[in-house]
Amino acid sequence: MALNTAQNELAKQFRSLHIPGQPIVLTNVYDAATASFIANHPTTKAIATASFAIAASQGIPDNDLTLSQNMTTSRSIANVLKVDGLPRLPLSVDVQDGYENISETIKEVIGLGAVGCNIEDFDNRKEQMRSLPDAVNRIELAVQTARELSVPDFVINARTDILSYGGSVEDAIERGKEFLKAGAHTVFVWGPGGRGVSTEEVKKLVAGLDGRLNVKLVIKDGYLTIPQLKEIGVARISMGPELYRAAMRAYEETANKETSLPAFLPVENPTEPFWRTELHQHDELRTTPELLGHSDIVIIGGGYTGVSVAYHLLKQLSASAKPSPTITILEARQICSGATGRNGGHLRPDLYGNIPKYIDRYGVEAAVELVDFEISHIKALKEVIAEEQIDCDFHLTRNMSVYLNEADGEKARKVYEALVSKGLGYTADIHYTPQKYAETISGVKGAKACISSTAGTLWPYKLVLGLLSKITSSPLVNVQTFTPVTSVTSQDGLQIVHTPRGSIRTSKVVYATNAYTRGLLPQYSTNIVPCRGICCHITVPEGKDAPFLPYSYIVRSDSGDGQSYLITRPDGSIIVGGAQYTFFDEKEHWYNVIDDSTLIEPAKNYYNDFMQRTFRGWEGSGAYVKEIWTGIMGYSYDTAPHIGEVPGQPGKFICAGYDGHGMPVIFLAAKGLADIVMNGRSFENAHLPRIFKTTSERIQRAADGPEGGDILA
């Protein structure tokens, strides 16, 4: 009893630090070392853990962290703080949703000597929000347990994730008030995608909760600062996993600097996309056991681009009387294991999205040239699929771009009408539907407008492997998977391509490297930036039929600042991805990232119930996410890819930087590049959009311009 009396005094001390307008600022720790460091800082008044960082430091996702794992780390934190049996500073433990038995969890926490905890209202096991009565009941049980253990002033910080799951600020206030009545001391409101909460949201929450509000500090330009949060009147400010992220960034920078790790190579253990669930016999092809010492043409990259270039080179060889050069494809992982093997299966020419930008920059003629080039892919791919008898689920359809935000829809209408007014012939394929019929035509709840045009859907992995299978029998083609290229040097007028398995001498190198270009061609590091995206496969329970969806889709967010892309598979299941607006402001999750072995934390649950909440008729479908994965795209500084001979480097050619829009660009771009490589044709005579030409001016413009260019605009 004496121990708990002392412990309750510590709880009272912690409770007294939560003053609206004079908030306690908590730098959340995740191990004994960080706890000791923060505890010894002169401004530290209390210590709090961060479950996300604890989980990450153990190599697991936040939601997979068990109570035992959490408590093991929290115990080491408590022990390093203890003086005379109790932590010398108030300690609060992040227990996520409280785990299965909330009372047992609180007993564990108090047993550490802690005097507070975070409890969330999102059920991690069921991956859904708890009902308000259920969430309140768990807080009441936690309060009761603390009281029974003689720590009645135990501080519960009740977190609500309602904003992340379609709720409003008013819903958050309603939940927060009930949590406070149940005995919580403060309410922690989590912003969608971990974005934090806006100034207006914080003001409303402070007013609605009498200042008893905890917010996460987002350490980035444009977000609320500690002085601003004090002025608004919050009672508690948490750093969350910011300390962990800063430490990992510093660790990575130091490791890369000191050990020269090949950080530009694809990772070895990527997430598994749906498209790679039916693997082709050539998936891990090595035509010969050892690398050839010489090849006339070396293609770095065995994805859509690399295979398409090889396919077109061989086609041109068969129609030529010239001597036949040898072609080697080097792939770091398996064939089509990069962006194309992880995309949305969408063959959708852009007829209006970026076209006004291209018109402004390059003129109408150049913009229309690009549009016609993308449109021609539908016919070209349909023909090659039929000619080569490639089974890749290719279907023609209409793409429906749906706008849930009225202003967003009105902007789209004006763009459409402006393009029509210019007399552009391709606009005859575009159809605009106003708000009156937008929802019934598109099937999307709350649609304010929609625009449709011809598009296609397909199984991209099967397309690429189908193309590869048509050329592998040629003695001119040699394919080597699991052969990453680490560098390319020059000697005696030849290029030497270095890999861990040996080197190949060649006169011509094609960089079909997309997001990974910067490691081999550093001059493109600001032009083509690796950016991570997320995608998933949604299906319905066995024995149920998925509601019919007649189109492919782009669904703009109701806030107008993001979108999801979606196709319907022949079996009725769905491939959907995007949701970038949920993590756009947290660049560490996606910008300059090449790791596709993990999911994007703020977006990994975004597509749960997506079909039910987005489409009419799907409410009772039981649709669920069956597979989810990430992929690395090569985003372009000025939106356009880089194609052609690398400026100032004869014998080196590039075809990369598709901005996540490669399906209606790559096949014919590869055909044009093959003509340049094989026949020495100029870019201007290779039937490629002028906007795509890689030039020293484009390269320098990105190097001198603001970070990210169009990517971060």
PANU-356252 format. One record per residue (C-alpha): residue in three letters; z, y, x. Coordinates in steps of 0.2 Angstrom, whole numbers, padded with zeros to 4 digits, always signed. Example, Ala and Ser with C-alpha at 12.3 -4.5 7.8 and 13.67 -1.06 7.14 Angstrom:
BEGIN
ALA+0039-0022+0062SER+0036-0005+0068
This chain:
BEGIN
MET+0000+0000+0000ALA+0004+0012+0014LEU-0014+0009+0021ASN-0022+0013+0005THR-0011+0028+0003ALA-0017+0035+0019GLN-0035+0030+0014ASN-0033+0039-0002GLU-0028+0055+0007LEU-0044+0053+0017ALA-0053+0051+0001LYS-0045+0067-0006GLN-0050+0076+0010PHE-0068+0070+0008ARG-0068+0075-0011SER-0062+0093-0006LEU-0077+0095+0005HIS-0089+0095-0010ILE-0089+0113-0015PRO-0104+0121-0025GLY-0111+0134-0014GLN-0102+0128+0001PRO-0109+0111+0003ILE-0104+0097+0015VAL-0119+0093+0026LEU-0120+0074+0030THR-0130+0068+0045ASN-0133+0050+0040VAL-0130+0037+0053TYR-0136+0019+0055ASP-0127+0011+0069ALA-0111+0012+0080ALA-0120+0023+0093THR-0126+0036+0081ALA-0110+0036+0072SER-0100+0039+0088PHE-0112+0053+0093ILE-0112+0062+0076ALA-0093+0060+0074ASN-0090+0069+0091HIS-0101+0084+0086PRO-0089+0099+0083THR-0096+0103+0066THR-0095+0085+0059LYS-0083+0084+0044ALA-0088+0067+0037ILE-0099+0052+0041ALA-0111+0044+0029THR-0123+0029+0032ALA-0141+0028+0027SER-0147+0011+0020PHE-0165+0014+0024ALA-0162+0017+0042ILE-0150+0002+0043ALA-0163-0009+0036ALA-0177-0002+0047SER-0166-0004+0062GLN-0165-0023+0058GLY-0184-0024+0055ILE-0184-0026+0036PRO-0188-0015+0021ASP-0174-0005+0013ASN-0174-0015-0003ASP-0173-0032+0006LEU-0156-0026+0015THR-0143-0038+0009LEU-0125-0034+0006SER-0120-0044+0021GLN-0132-0036+0032ASN-0127-0019+0026MET-0108-0022+0028THR-0110-0030+0045THR-0118-0013+0052SER-0106-0002+0041ARG-0092-0012+0049SER-0097-0008+0066ILE-0099+0010+0061ALA-0081+0010+0054ASN-0074+0002+0069VAL-0081+0014+0081LEU-0073+0028+0071LYS-0056+0020+0068VAL-0039+0027+0074ASP-0023+0018+0069GLY-0033+0007+0057LEU-0043+0020+0048PRO-0059+0030+0052ARG-0054+0047+0059LEU-0066+0055+0048PRO-0070+0052+0029LEU-0084+0038+0029SER-0096+0035+0015VAL-0107+0020+0014ASP-0124+0019+0006VAL-0123+0003-0005GLN-0141+0005-0013ASP-0139-0001-0031GLY-0122-0008-0028TYR-0129-0026-0027GLU-0126-0040-0039ASN-0107-0038-0041ILE-0103-0020-0040SER-0084-0023-0040GLU-0086-0035-0025THR-0096-0022-0016ILE-0083-0008-0018LYS-0070-0020-0012GLU-0080-0023+0004VAL-0083-0004+0006ILE-0064+0000+0004GLY-0060-0015+0016LEU-0070-0006+0029GLY-0059+0010+0027ALA-0072+0020+0019VAL-0068+0032+0005GLY-0085+0035-0003CYS-0102+0027-0007ASN-0119+0030-0014ILE-0124+0020-0030GLU-0142+0020-0036ASP-0148+0018-0054PHE-0164+0008-0049ASP-0162-0011-0050ASN-0169-0017-0033ARG-0170-0035-0039LYS-0179-0032-0055GLU-0188-0017-0047GLN-0185-0006-0062MET-0174+0008-0068ARG-0157+0002-0076SER-0154+0008-0094LEU-0142+0022-0094PRO-0128+0012-0102ASP-0130-0001-0089ALA-0130+0012-0075VAL-0115+0021-0082ASN-0105+0004-0084ARG-0108+0000-0065ILE-0101+0017-0060GLU-0086+0014-0072LEU-0083-0003-0064ALA-0084+0005-0046VAL-0071+0018-0051GLN-0060+0005-0059THR-0061-0006-0044ALA-0056+0008-0032ARG-0042+0013-0043GLU-0035-0005-0043LEU-0036-0005-0024SER-0025+0011-0023VAL-0039+0023-0019PRO-0041+0032-0035ASP-0049+0047-0027PHE-0064+0036-0020VAL-0079+0047-0020ILE-0094+0040-0029ASN-0111+0049-0026ALA-0122+0043-0040ARG-0140+0043-0036THR-0154+0043-0050ASP-0172+0039-0046ILE-0178+0044-0064LEU-0190+0057-0057SER-0199+0044-0047TYR-0202+0034-0063GLY-0209+0046-0075GLY-0193+0055-0080SER-0190+0074-0081VAL-0177+0085-0074GLU-0169+0085-0091ASP-0168+0066-0090ALA-0160+0067-0073ILE-0147+0080-0080GLU-0143+0068-0094ARG-0140+0054-0083GLY-0131+0064-0071LYS-0119+0071-0084GLU-0115+0053-0090PHE-0112+0048-0072LEU-0100+0062-0069LYS-0091+0057-0085ALA-0090+0039-0079GLY-0081+0045-0063ALA-0094+0050-0051HIS-0090+0065-0040THR-0108+0071-0037VAL-0125+0066-0043PHE-0139+0063-0030VAL-0156+0067-0038TRP-0170+0058-0028GLY-0188+0066-0029PRO-0204+0056-0032GLY-0210+0048-0017GLY-0195+0054-0007ARG-0203+0072-0007GLY-0186+0080-0011VAL-0184+0091-0026SER-0192+0108-0028THR-0183+0125-0029GLU-0185+0126-0048GLU-0179+0108-0050VAL-0164+0111-0039LYS-0159+0127-0049LYS-0160+0117-0065LEU-0150+0103-0059VAL-0137+0114-0052ALA-0135+0123-0068GLY-0135+0107-0078LEU-0123+0098-0067ASP-0111+0113-0064GLY-0116+0112-0045ARG-0110+0094-0043LEU-0127+0090-0035ASN-0132+0081-0019VAL-0150+0084-0012LYS-0159+0076+0003LEU-0164+0089+0016VAL-0182+0088+0020ILE-0184+0094+0038LYS-0202+0101+0036ASP-0210+0118+0034GLY-0211+0123+0016TYR-0195+0114+0010LEU-0178+0121+0006THR-0167+0125+0020ILE-0148+0123+0021PRO-0145+0141+0019GLN-0156+0141+0003LEU-0148+0126-0004LYS-0131+0134-0001GLU-0137+0150-0010ILE-0143+0140-0025GLY-0126+0131-0026VAL-0127+0113-0022ALA-0111+0103-0017ARG-0118+0091-0005ILE-0133+0090+0007SER-0139+0073+0015MET-0150+0070+0030GLY-0155+0053+0024PRO-0165+0043+0036GLU-0171+0059+0045LEU-0160+0055+0061TYR-0168+0038+0062ARG-0186+0044+0060ALA-0183+0057+0073ALA-0176+0045+0085MET-0190+0032+0083ARG-0203+0046+0085ALA-0195+0051+0102TYR-0194+0032+0107GLU-0212+0030+0103GLU-0218+0045+0112THR-0207+0040+0128ALA-0213+0022+0127ASN-0231+0027+0126LYS-0229+0040+0140GLU-0220+0029+0152THR-0228+0012+0149SER-0245+0017+0144LEU-0245+0005+0130PRO-0262+0003+0122ALA-0256+0011+0106PHE-0274+0014+0099LEU-0277-0005+0096PRO-0275-0013+0079VAL-0258-0022+0076GLU-0257-0041+0077ASN-0248-0044+0061PRO-0256-0034+0047THR-0251-0035+0028GLU-0262-0048+0019PRO-0275-0040+0007PHE-0281-0049-0009TRP-0299-0048-0001ARG-0293-0060+0013THR-0286-0074+0002GLU-0303-0083+0002LEU-0308-0084+0021HIS-0325-0087+0027GLN-0329-0100+0040HIS-0334-0086+0052ASP-0318-0076+0050GLU-0312-0081+0067LEU-0329-0084+0075ARG-0331-0086+0094THR-0349-0090+0097THR-0345-0096+0115PRO-0328-0101+0122GLU-0330-0088+0135LEU-0336-0070+0135LEU-0354-0067+0142GLY-0354-0057+0158HIS-0369-0047+0151SER-0376-0041+0135ASP-0390-0029+0131ILE-0380-0021+0117VAL-0361-0022+0114ILE-0354-0017+0097ILE-0336-0013+0097GLY-0329-0018+0080GLY-0333-0032+0068GLY-0331-0024+0052TYR-0343-0017+0039THR-0351-0005+0052GLY-0352-0017+0067VAL-0359-0031+0057SER-0371-0020+0048VAL-0378-0013+0064ALA-0380-0030+0071TYR-0389-0036+0055HIS-0401-0021+0056LEU-0404-0023+0074LEU-0409-0041+0072LYS-0420-0037+0057GLN-0429-0024+0067LEU-0431-0036+0082SER-0439-0049+0070ALA-0452-0036+0066SER-0455-0030+0083ALA-0466-0036+0098LYS-0453-0029+0110PRO-0442-0040+0121SER-0427-0046+0111PRO-0411-0039+0118THR-0394-0049+0116ILE-0381-0042+0105THR-0362-0045+0107ILE-0349-0040+0093LEU-0331-0038+0099GLU-0317-0038+0086ALA-0299-0035+0090ARG-0293-0046+0076GLN-0303-0056+0063ILE-0320-0051+0056CYS-0318-0038+0042SER-0299-0037+0044GLY-0299-0018+0045ALA-0302-0004+0033THR-0316-0013+0023GLY-0306-0029+0021ARG-0292-0018+0014ASN-0301-0006+0003GLY-0303-0004-0016GLY-0320-0014-0018HIS-0328+0002-0025LEU-0346+0007-0022ARG-0345+0025-0029PRO-0357+0038-0023ASP-0349+0056-0023LEU-0359+0066-0034TYR-0348+0081-0036GLY-0331+0079-0028ASN-0335+0086-0010ILE-0352+0092-0014PRO-0347+0111-0018LYS-0339+0111+0000TYR-0355+0104+0008ILE-0366+0117-0002ASP-0355+0131+0005ARG-0355+0125+0023TYR-0372+0118+0025GLY-0383+0123+0010VAL-0390+0115-0006GLU-0403+0105+0003ALA-0391+0097+0015ALA-0379+0093+0002VAL-0392+0085-0010GLU-0398+0075+0005LEU-0381+0067+0007VAL-0379+0064-0011ASP-0396+0055-0012PHE-0391+0045+0003GLU-0376+0039-0005ILE-0384+0035-0021SER-0398+0025-0012HIS-0384+0013-0007ILE-0382+0005-0024LYS-0401+0000-0024ALA-0400-0005-0005LEU-0385-0016-0007LYS-0391-0024-0024GLU-0407-0029-0015VAL-0399-0036+0001ILE-0386-0046-0009ALA-0400-0053-0019GLU-0412-0056-0004GLU-0399-0064+0006GLN-0390-0073-0009ILE-0373-0066-0004ASP-0360-0071-0017CYS-0348-0056-0017ASP-0345-0052-0035PHE-0357-0037-0035HIS-0358-0028-0052LEU-0366-0012-0058THR-0355-0001-0069ARG-0350+0017-0073ASN-0337+0025-0063MET-0325+0036-0074SER-0316+0050-0066VAL-0302+0055-0077TYR-0292+0071-0077LEU-0274+0071-0084ASN-0271+0089-0079GLU-0280+0102-0090ALA-0283+0114-0077ASP-0289+0100-0065GLY-0301+0094-0079GLU-0307+0112-0082LYS-0311+0114-0064ALA-0321+0098-0064ARG-0331+0104-0079LYS-0335+0120-0070VAL-0341+0111-0054TYR-0352+0099-0065GLU-0360+0114-0074ALA-0362+0124-0058LEU-0371+0109-0050VAL-0382+0107-0066SER-0386+0125-0066LYS-0394+0123-0048GLY-0407+0111-0056LEU-0401+0096-0045GLY-0410+0081-0051TYR-0396+0068-0048THR-0385+0077-0060ALA-0394+0068-0074ASP-0384+0053-0070ILE-0367+0063-0073HIS-0359+0064-0090TYR-0345+0075-0094THR-0333+0071-0109PRO-0321+0085-0115GLN-0303+0083-0120LYS-0307+0079-0138TYR-0314+0062-0134ALA-0308+0060-0116GLU-0294+0048-0120THR-0304+0037-0132ILE-0319+0036-0121SER-0309+0032-0105GLY-0295+0022-0112VAL-0283+0033-0101LYS-0267+0040-0110GLY-0267+0058-0110ALA-0284+0061-0103LYS-0289+0079-0103ALA-0307+0077-0097CYS-0318+0063-0089ILE-0334+0062-0079SER-0344+0047-0077SER-0358+0041-0066THR-0366+0025-0060ALA-0356+0015-0047GLY-0354-0003-0041THR-0340-0015-0038LEU-0339-0030-0026TRP-0329-0041-0015PRO-0331-0031+0002TYR-0325-0045+0013LYS-0338-0057+0006LEU-0352-0044+0008VAL-0348-0042+0026LEU-0346-0060+0030GLY-0361-0064+0020LEU-0371-0052+0031LEU-0364-0059+0047SER-0368-0077+0041LYS-0387-0072+0041ILE-0387-0068+0059THR-0375-0079+0068SER-0388-0093+0070SER-0399-0082+0081PRO-0397-0085+0100LEU-0397-0067+0102VAL-0380-0064+0093ASN-0363-0068+0101VAL-0348-0064+0091GLN-0330-0064+0099THR-0315-0061+0088PHE-0297-0058+0094THR-0305-0048+0109PRO-0299-0030+0109VAL-0308-0018+0120THR-0295-0009+0131SER-0308+0003+0140VAL-0326+0006+0144THR-0331+0012+0161SER-0347+0016+0170GLN-0354+0008+0186ASP-0372+0008+0193GLY-0379+0015+0177LEU-0371+0002+0166GLN-0356+0002+0154ILE-0342-0010+0158VAL-0333-0015+0143HIS-0315-0021+0147THR-0305-0034+0137PRO-0290-0045+0140ARG-0302-0059+0141GLY-0314-0052+0154SER-0327-0038+0155ILE-0345-0037+0149ARG-0359-0027+0157THR-0371-0018+0146SER-0383-0004+0145LYS-0378+0001+0127VAL-0362+0002+0118VAL-0360+0005+0099TYR-0343+0011+0094ALA-0340+0004+0077THR-0322+0008+0079ASN-0318+0020+0064ALA-0299+0024+0064TYR-0297+0017+0082THR-0310+0027+0090ARG-0298+0039+0099GLY-0292+0026+0111LEU-0309+0023+0118LEU-0317+0040+0115PRO-0303+0052+0117GLN-0314+0067+0114TYR-0314+0062+0095SER-0295+0061+0094THR-0294+0077+0083ASN-0311+0073+0074ILE-0307+0055+0068VAL-0289+0053+0064PRO-0281+0036+0059CYS-0273+0038+0041ARG-0264+0024+0032GLY-0267+0020+0014ILE-0260+0008+0001CYS-0269-0004-0011CYS-0264-0018-0022HIS-0270-0032-0034ILE-0263-0032-0051THR-0265-0046-0063VAL-0257-0053-0079PRO-0246-0068-0082GLU-0254-0085-0082GLY-0260-0089-0100LYS-0263-0071-0105ASP-0279-0062-0105ALA-0280-0045-0097PRO-0286-0031-0109PHE-0304-0026-0107LEU-0308-0011-0095PRO-0327-0007-0096TYR-0327+0005-0081SER-0321+0008-0063TYR-0310+0023-0062ILE-0303+0038-0052VAL-0287+0043-0061ARG-0281+0060-0056SER-0262+0063-0057ASP-0255+0073-0071SER-0249+0086-0058GLY-0267+0087-0052ASP-0263+0084-0034GLY-0268+0066-0031GLN-0277+0051-0038SER-0279+0033-0039TYR-0295+0023-0038LEU-0297+0007-0048ILE-0309-0007-0051THR-0309-0021-0063ARG-0312-0039-0056PRO-0323-0051-0065ASP-0308-0061-0070GLY-0300-0045-0078SER-0288-0042-0064ILE-0287-0025-0056ILE-0288-0018-0038VAL-0280-0001-0037GLY-0275+0011-0023GLY-0272+0028-0018ALA-0256+0037-0024GLN-0257+0048-0008TYR-0249+0063-0017THR-0232+0053-0017PHE-0231+0053+0002PHE-0244+0066+0008ASP-0230+0078+0014GLU-0222+0065+0024LYS-0235+0063+0037GLU-0225+0050+0047HIS-0230+0038+0034TRP-0249+0040+0035TYR-0256+0053+0046ASN-0260+0047+0064VAL-0253+0030+0059ILE-0262+0014+0065ASP-0249+0001+0059ASP-0255-0009+0044SER-0241-0022+0046THR-0229-0013+0034LEU-0230-0004+0017ILE-0229+0014+0014GLU-0211+0016+0008PRO-0212+0030-0004ALA-0227+0022-0013LYS-0223+0004-0012ASN-0217+0003-0030TYR-0229+0016-0037TYR-0240+0003-0045ASN-0227-0007-0054ASP-0231-0004-0072PHE-0246+0007-0068MET-0257-0001-0080GLN-0245-0001-0094ARG-0241+0017-0092THR-0259+0023-0088PHE-0271+0013-0100ARG-0271+0011-0119GLY-0269-0007-0124TRP-0260-0013-0108GLU-0242-0009-0114GLY-0238-0028-0118SER-0249-0035-0105GLY-0236-0040-0093ALA-0247-0034-0079TYR-0239-0035-0062VAL-0243-0032-0044LYS-0247-0049-0036GLU-0253-0043-0019ILE-0250-0026-0010TRP-0256-0021+0007THR-0260-0006+0018GLY-0275-0001+0028ILE-0280+0011+0041MET-0295+0023+0037GLY-0303+0035+0049TYR-0302+0052+0041SER-0314+0065+0047TYR-0308+0083+0052ASP-0323+0090+0042THR-0324+0076+0029ALA-0341+0069+0036PRO-0343+0054+0048HIS-0349+0055+0066ILE-0365+0046+0069GLY-0377+0046+0083GLU-0377+0046+0102VAL-0361+0052+0109PRO-0364+0070+0116GLY-0366+0070+0135GLN-0364+0051+0137PRO-0381+0042+0136GLY-0380+0024+0131LYS-0365+0027+0120PHE-0367+0028+0101ILE-0354+0031+0087CYS-0354+0027+0069ALA-0336+0031+0062GLY-0325+0042+0053TYR-0329+0039+0034ASP-0314+0048+0027GLY-0310+0032+0016HIS-0327+0033+0008GLY-0337+0020+0018MET-0344+0009+0005PRO-0358+0021+0000VAL-0362+0027+0018ILE-0361+0013+0030PHE-0375+0000+0027LEU-0389+0013+0028ALA-0380+0023+0041ALA-0380+0007+0052LYS-0398+0005+0048GLY-0402+0022+0055LEU-0391+0020+0070ALA-0399+0003+0074ASP-0416+0012+0074ILE-0409+0025+0086VAL-0401+0012+0098MET-0416+0000+0097ASN-0431+0012+0097GLY-0424+0028+0104ARG-0428+0037+0088SER-0420+0054+0087PHE-0407+0057+0074GLU-0418+0069+0064ASN-0431+0055+0062ALA-0418+0041+0058HIS-0417+0045+0039LEU-0399+0050+0040PRO-0390+0065+0032ARG-0390+0080+0044ILE-0372+0083+0040PHE-0367+0066+0049LYS-0374+0070+0066THR-0361+0070+0079THR-0362+0085+0090SER-0352+0093+0104GLU-0350+0108+0092ARG-0342+0098+0079ILE-0331+0089+0092GLN-0325+0106+0099ARG-0323+0114+0082ALA-0310+0101+0078ALA-0301+0102+0095ASP-0300+0121+0093GLY-0296+0122+0074PRO-0280+0120+0064GLU-0272+0102+0064GLY-0280+0090+0053GLY-0294+0102+0046ASP-0299+0095+0029ILE-0287+0080+0031LEU-0272+0091+0029ALA-0280+0105+0019
